Amino acid sequence: MYPHFDEFLESRLNIYGHSLKEPQKLAKAILKLSDHFIRGVHQEDYWKDSSHMAAYISYFAILNFERLQSVFKEARLQRFLINASVIGDWGSGLGSALWAMQTQCARVFINREPKIFTYDKSGEALKEQRHWLNFFKLNAKGIEVTQNSLSVLDHSVDTLVMSYVLNEYTQYPVIPEHVQRLILVEPSTNQAGRNLLKFRDTLIEKNWFAWAPCTHQEFCPLYNQSGKDWCHHRVNWQKPDWFYELENHLPMGNDTLTLSYILMSKEKPIVDLSGITRVIGDEQPERGKTRQAICRGMNREFLSWLDRNRLKPGLRRGDLIRIKDAIQKPKELRISFMTDFEVIKLDD
Ligand SMILES: C[S@@+](CC[C@H](N)C(=O)[O-])C[C@H]1O[C@@H](n2cnc3c(N)ncnc32)[C@H](O)[C@@H]1O
């Protein structure tokens, strides 16, 4: 993780009457807060309850930090933040998105520290956040907000981050004109994921550009050609030892983490991904063949290969690939040992 992260986490947990050395007690608090999220009672300020706070610190913030590192890594590889100078993190909670920005994109901001504003409707969250941002050596102005509208954003904010907050809204808020780029992250549920895709398409209609995970500017094939699909990414991570202990007392597993995200900007992508395909699904073995969802344009498509060809492409969600000479089948791009096929690594 990050140097001395575990010690710091333990010191913050102790303030709320919890410890990593008491995983059973902590797991109970996590289940309580998880139940609160599942019931969707977002009007209440869950940060006021010290066991909810401990649960968020030790579980939800950690998982979001891991997820967001994959998003900010993509942002770094695509030079997404190169023109960003004022960042707003709306619904910032403990600032997990900014922790991830710091670990993945610090070098983008060498010699030009960005100005950061964090917004949350919970003063308690902002108070705790301050300790975490100090730990990550980040300076930010925290602002407690009392309304859902983004019109209170500081007018200098050019880059807006919203991580795991839009699903707490009944309707997506209007994005103020001064915002030039958006980093939106949502739970990878059918409903939250599809709402995000729908929103992506409304931005495309307003001449915004999709930088990731999309490699194209067409309307989203998953949203438009299926009533149930949603785009989501999967992250492999190295759990710290204490997390294994915690999971012994939890019914949910987190061997891999999923999320739905989009990077959108009013500027054209710097890295030209046109003609490149994004892998957006896991391998799905079927009778005699394997399929894996891919995205490269307006059509909902799968890469497919026959068992008898004994191919093992070993592709993971998020991979970018260049394919030549594949056979176009209805909704399938069939590859064989004849196909010229390459996984693209973007320059870091
Ligand atoms: C699930 S937490 C996500 C926190 C953080 N962004 C993360 O990724 O871990 C959602 C946060 O959004 C805040 N929030 C919810 N609705 C809000 C609104 N309308 N305005 C500002 N903050 C809001 C909540 O108080 C909470 O801190």
The ligand as an ORCA input file, in Angstrom:
! r2SCAN-3c Opt
* xyz 0 1
  C     -20.232      6.509     -0.434
  S     -19.483      7.988      0.055
  C     -18.158      8.125     -1.116
  C     -17.004      8.872     -0.542
  C     -15.785      8.978     -1.451
  N     -16.067      9.781     -2.627
  C     -15.264      7.607     -1.833
  O     -15.140      7.337     -3.034
  O     -14.944      6.822     -0.933
  C     -20.592      9.230     -0.532
  C     -20.270     10.601      0.036
  O     -21.058     11.558     -0.639
  C     -21.594     12.473      0.294
  N     -22.814     13.022     -0.330
  C     -23.932     12.369     -0.647
  N     -24.807     13.192     -1.257
  C     -24.204     14.395     -1.333
  C     -24.581     15.658     -1.852
  N     -25.770     15.845     -2.393
  N     -23.711     16.666     -1.759
  C     -22.494     16.490     -1.207
  N     -22.080     15.321     -0.679
  C     -22.920     14.282     -0.751
  C     -21.822     11.640      1.540
  O     -21.869     12.435      2.711
  C     -20.585     10.748      1.510
  O     -19.495     11.337      2.165
*
